[in-house]
Amino acid sequence: MRALKSKASCQNLGETAIGEALSARLLSETDLLRLKAIARLHARGLPPGIGWMDLLQEAILRMLQGSRRKPPDLPIVAFLAGVMRSIRSEHWRRAQREADAQAWLAAESGPSVEPEERLAAVQALAAIDRLFAHDPQALQIIAGLGEGLTAERIREVYCMSKTDYDSTRKRMRRALLREGLAWRRP
C-alpha cells in the first residue's frame, strides 16, 4: 500500500492526514477517539508491523486523497470504519494469497526446487499482488488465470468486454515489464 510502504513516510503522511482532517473540521476530537477504538479492533490479527495507527492513518489518507469517496449521507465515523475494514481485508487477502502461493509451491515443487527459487517465486507473487492491488480488472484476470480459466471464460465470469480484457492484459504486461517482473522463455 502506498502509505504503508515506509514506516517513516507513513508516520509523516498519516500525521499530516489526521491534522488536515481535524483542521478541515471533518473530524471532531470525539470522532477521532471513536475511530481510534475502531482501528484498535480492526488491527487485531494484522501482520506484524502494521498497527492500529497505521490503519487509521491510511483510511484518512485515502479519504483525503480522494481514492475513497464518502457518500454525503453517511456519517464520517461509519465511512472511515468501513475504509479501515476494507484495508484490513486487503491485508488478509494478500496474506492468504501469499500463504496459498507458498503452499502451492511446496506441494508442486519436489526436492529439485531450491529454497532460493521458492523464495524468489513467492516474492514475485507478492510483488505482482502489490503492483495490481488497486486495479480490480487486473486482479480479476489474475484470479481467473490462477483458476485455470480461459480468456473467454474470464470475460464471461467477470462481465468484461473483449476490449476491456485486452486493454487490461496490455496494461498488466507493461506494468510487469516496467517492474522487471516479466520473463521470456528461452
C-alpha positions in Angstrom: 0.0 0.0 0.0 1.1 3.5 -0.8 1.1 4.9 2.7 2.2 1.7 4.5 5.4 1.1 2.4 7.8 3.1 4.6 7.2 3.5 8.3 8.8 7.0 8.4 6.8 8.2 5.4 3.7 6.6 6.8 4.1 8.4 10.1 4.6 11.8 8.4 1.8 11.3 5.9 -0.6 9.9 8.5 0.0 12.6 11.0 -0.4 15.2 8.2 -3.6 13.5 7.1 -5.1 13.4 10.6 -4.1 17.0 11.1 -5.7 18.0 7.8 -8.9 16.2 8.7 -9.1 17.9 12.1 -8.3 21.3 10.7 -10.8 21.0 7.9 -13.3 20.1 10.6 -14.0 16.8 9.0 -13.3 15.1 12.3 -14.0 16.2 15.8 -12.0 15.1 18.8 -14.9 12.7 19.7 -14.9 11.3 16.2 -11.1 10.7 16.5 -11.5 8.9 19.8 -14.2 6.6 18.3 -12.1 6.0 15.2 -9.0 5.1 17.4 -11.2 2.5 19.2 -12.5 1.1 15.9 -8.9 1.0 14.5 -7.7 -1.0 17.5 -10.4 -3.6 16.9 -9.7 -3.8 13.2 -5.9 -4.0 13.7 -6.1 -7.2 15.7 -4.5 -10.0 13.8 -2.9 -7.8 11.1 0.6 -8.8 10.0 3.4 -7.6 12.3 4.5 -4.1 11.7 1.0 -2.8 10.9 -0.7 -1.2 13.9 -3.9 0.5 14.6 -2.5 3.9 13.9 -1.3 2.8 10.5 -4.7 1.5 9.7 -6.4 4.8 10.8 -3.9 7.0 9.0 -4.3 5.0 5.8 -8.1 5.3 5.9 -7.9 9.1 6.5 -5.3 9.5 3.8 -7.4 7.6 1.3 -10.3 9.8 2.1 -8.3 13.0 1.8 -6.6 11.9 -1.5 -10.0 11.0 -2.9 -9.3 7.4 -3.6 -12.2 6.6 -1.3 -15.2 9.0 -1.6 -17.6 9.5 1.3 -21.3 9.4 0.4 -22.9 12.7 1.6 -25.5 10.9 3.8 -23.0 8.6 5.6 -21.5 9.7 8.9 -17.8 10.1 8.7 -17.1 7.7 11.5 -19.1 5.0 9.8 -17.4 5.7 6.5 -13.9 5.6 7.9 -14.7 2.4 9.8 -15.7 0.8 6.5 -12.5 2.0 4.9 -10.5 0.5 7.7 -12.4 -2.8 7.4 -11.6 -2.7 3.7 -7.9 -2.1 4.3 -7.8 -4.9 6.8 -9.5 -7.2 4.3 -6.8 -6.3 1.7 -4.1 -7.3 4.1 -5.9 -10.6 4.9 -6.4 -11.4 1.2 -2.8 -10.6 0.5 -1.6 -12.7 3.4 -3.9 -15.6 2.3 -2.7 -15.4 -1.3 0.9 -15.4 -0.2 0.2 -18.4 2.1 -1.6 -20.2 -0.7 1.3 -19.5 -3.1 3.8 -20.9 -0.5 1.6 -24.0 0.0 1.2 -24.5 -3.7 4.9 -24.1 -4.3 5.6 -26.6 -1.5 3.1 -29.1 -2.9 4.1 -28.7 -6.6 7.8 -28.5 -6.1 9.7 -31.6 -5.4 13.1 -31.8 -3.8 14.6 -30.4 -7.0 13.4 -26.9 -6.3 15.9 -24.9 -4.3 14.7 -22.8 -1.3 16.1 -19.7 -3.0 14.0 -20.4 -6.1 10.9 -21.0 -4.0 11.5 -17.7 -2.1 12.0 -15.8 -5.3 8.7 -17.1 -6.7 6.8 -16.2 -3.5 8.4 -12.7 -3.6 7.5 -12.3 -7.2 3.9 -13.2 -6.5 3.8 -10.7 -3.6 5.2 -8.0 -5.9 2.6 -8.7 -8.5 -0.1 -8.6 -5.9 1.2 -5.2 -4.7 1.5 -3.9 -8.3 -2.1 -4.6 -9.1 -3.7 -4.1 -5.7 -5.6 -1.1 -6.9 -6.6 -2.4 -10.3 -9.8 -4.5 -10.0 -9.8 -5.8 -13.6 -6.2 -6.9 -13.3 -7.0 -8.7 -10.1 -9.9 -10.4 -11.8 -7.8 -11.6 -14.7 -5.1 -12.8 -12.2 -7.7 -14.7 -10.2 -9.1 -16.2 -13.4 -5.7 -17.3 -14.7 -4.9 -18.7 -11.3 -8.1 -20.9 -11.5 -7.0 -22.0 -15.0 -9.8 -20.2 -16.8 -9.5 -19.3 -20.5 -9.7 -15.7 -21.6 -13.2 -16.2 -22.9 -14.3 -17.7 -19.5 -12.7 -14.9 -17.5 -14.5 -12.3 -19.6 -17.8 -14.2 -19.1 -17.3 -14.6 -15.3 -16.3 -11.0 -14.7 -18.5 -9.4 -17.3 -15.6 -7.9 -19.3 -15.8 -6.9 -22.9 -13.0 -8.3 -25.2 -11.6 -4.7 -25.4 -11.5 -4.3 -21.6 -9.9 -7.7 -21.3 -7.3 -7.0 -24.0 -6.6 -3.5 -22.7 -6.1 -4.7 -19.1 -3.8 -7.5 -20.3 -1.6 -4.9 -22.2 -1.6 -2.6 -19.1 -0.6 -5.6 -17.0 2.2 -6.6 -19.4 3.6 -3.0 -19.5 3.5 -2.8 -15.7 5.3 -6.1 -15.3 7.9 -5.1 -17.8 8.4 -1.8 -16.1 8.9 -3.5 -12.8 11.2 -6.2 -14.2 8.8 -9.0 -13.3 8.1 -10.3 -16.8 10.3 -13.0 -18.3 10.6 -14.6 -21.7 11.0 -18.2 -22.5 14.4 -19.2 -23.9 
